[in-house]
Amino acid sequence: MKETVFTENAPKPIGPYSQAVRAGRFLFISGQIPADREGNLVGGDVRAQTRQVLENLKAILEAAGGSLENVVKVTVYLKDMNDFGAMNEVYSEYFGESKPARAAVEVSRLPKDVRIEMEAIAYL
């Protein structure tokens, strides 16, 4: 069984994809960039952008009946790996002791030229 998940509390997709798809007990959350629910980009440093990305992930998880504690895997895409430490500080605030598996990679460019994007897989 496959089900699309959508919430008004996170930005609408900017292309032909879903915010998230639930397949059985797994929730696959599409890459989230630092845009607010109206689609406005959050400026500032990577800390502010990371915080918005994680708020988007949290909103989508809540719409599916879960929380950040349900996340089992995160992929972080950074425009500059020098931002890793700052991103990691904010990330730690949100995940605490939960500590899902994670990969972080530097990429040459992200949608709308943001500094960070994250996707996640959760088990609900």
FIPABA-853797 format. One line per 10 residues: their letters; for each residue x, y, z of C-alpha. Coordinates in Angstrom, 2 decimals. Layout:
a> X/Y/Z ~ ... $
END
This chain:
mketvftena> 0.00/0.00/0.00 ~ 1.31/3.42/-1.00 ~ -0.11/6.71/0.28 ~ 0.85/10.33/-0.41 ~ 1.35/12.57/2.63 ~ 0.77/16.32/2.41 ~ 0.60/19.13/4.95 ~ 0.00/22.85/4.61 ~ 2.58/23.30/7.41 ~ 5.48/22.68/5.03 $
pkpigpysqa> 6.23/24.16/1.61 ~ 4.35/22.72/-1.34 ~ 6.46/20.69/-3.76 ~ 8.07/22.80/-6.48 ~ 7.90/20.00/-9.02 ~ 6.16/16.72/-9.89 ~ 6.74/14.94/-6.58 ~ 5.11/14.50/-3.16 ~ 6.21/15.93/0.18 ~ 6.31/12.33/1.37 $
vragrflfis> 5.11/8.86/0.47 ~ 4.10/6.26/3.00 ~ 4.72/2.64/1.98 ~ 3.59/0.28/4.69 ~ 5.19/1.51/7.91 ~ 7.93/3.44/6.10 ~ 7.67/7.13/5.31 ~ 9.94/8.52/2.60 ~ 10.24/12.30/2.89 ~ 11.36/14.24/-0.18 $
gqipadregn> 14.28/16.62/0.05 ~ 13.36/19.72/2.02 ~ 14.99/23.07/1.45 ~ 14.85/26.07/3.80 ~ 11.53/27.45/2.60 ~ 8.68/28.33/4.94 ~ 5.15/27.01/4.48 ~ 4.39/29.82/1.99 ~ 7.44/28.86/-0.06 ~ 9.56/31.86/0.96 $
lvggdvraqt> 13.24/31.04/1.35 ~ 14.79/31.56/4.76 ~ 17.93/33.62/4.44 ~ 20.81/33.88/6.82 ~ 23.48/31.40/7.70 ~ 23.35/27.64/7.47 ~ 22.08/27.40/11.07 ~ 18.90/29.32/10.22 ~ 18.47/27.33/7.01 ~ 19.03/24.01/8.81 $
rqvlenlkai> 16.44/24.95/11.43 ~ 13.82/25.64/8.71 ~ 14.61/22.38/6.91 ~ 14.16/20.43/10.14 ~ 10.91/22.25/10.92 ~ 9.65/21.17/7.49 ~ 10.65/17.55/8.12 ~ 8.96/17.70/11.52 ~ 5.71/19.07/10.04 ~ 5.57/16.34/7.41 $
leaaggslen> 6.28/13.66/10.00 ~ 3.50/14.99/12.23 ~ 1.07/14.96/9.28 ~ 1.87/11.26/8.88 ~ 1.35/10.58/12.61 ~ 5.02/10.48/13.54 ~ 7.81/12.58/14.98 ~ 11.54/13.07/14.54 ~ 12.05/10.07/16.85 ~ 10.67/7.86/14.05 $
vvkvtvylkd> 13.42/8.89/11.61 ~ 15.81/6.05/10.80 ~ 17.88/7.65/8.01 ~ 18.72/11.20/6.94 ~ 20.68/12.40/3.93 ~ 22.09/15.92/4.19 ~ 23.14/17.81/1.07 ~ 25.41/20.80/1.74 ~ 26.55/23.41/-0.75 ~ 29.75/23.79/1.30 $
mndfgamnev> 31.12/21.09/3.60 ~ 32.61/23.90/5.72 ~ 29.00/24.34/6.98 ~ 28.98/20.81/8.42 ~ 29.79/21.84/12.01 ~ 27.11/24.54/12.15 ~ 24.55/22.24/10.54 ~ 25.46/19.48/12.98 ~ 24.89/21.74/16.01 ~ 21.30/22.51/14.94 $
yseyfgeskp> 20.72/18.92/13.83 ~ 21.74/17.72/17.31 ~ 19.18/20.05/18.93 ~ 16.39/18.41/16.93 ~ 17.42/14.75/17.08 ~ 19.01/14.60/20.53 ~ 19.53/11.00/21.56 ~ 17.47/9.64/18.64 ~ 20.52/9.63/16.32 ~ 19.25/8.19/13.03 $
araavevsrl> 21.70/6.84/10.46 ~ 22.99/9.69/8.32 ~ 25.03/10.62/5.29 ~ 26.25/14.15/4.50 ~ 27.56/15.11/1.09 ~ 28.74/18.31/-0.53 ~ 27.02/19.13/-3.81 ~ 27.77/21.77/-6.41 ~ 24.29/23.26/-6.44 ~ 20.90/22.88/-4.73 $
pkdvriemea> 17.39/24.00/-5.76 ~ 16.97/27.78/-5.55 ~ 20.68/28.04/-4.64 ~ 20.09/27.26/-0.95 ~ 22.90/26.08/1.32 ~ 21.25/22.87/2.55 ~ 18.68/20.21/1.69 ~ 17.69/17.12/3.70 ~ 15.65/14.03/2.94 ~ 14.60/11.42/5.49 $
iayl> 13.17/7.95/5.93 ~ 11.05/7.19/8.97 ~ 9.55/4.00/10.38 ~ 6.09/4.64/11.78 $
END
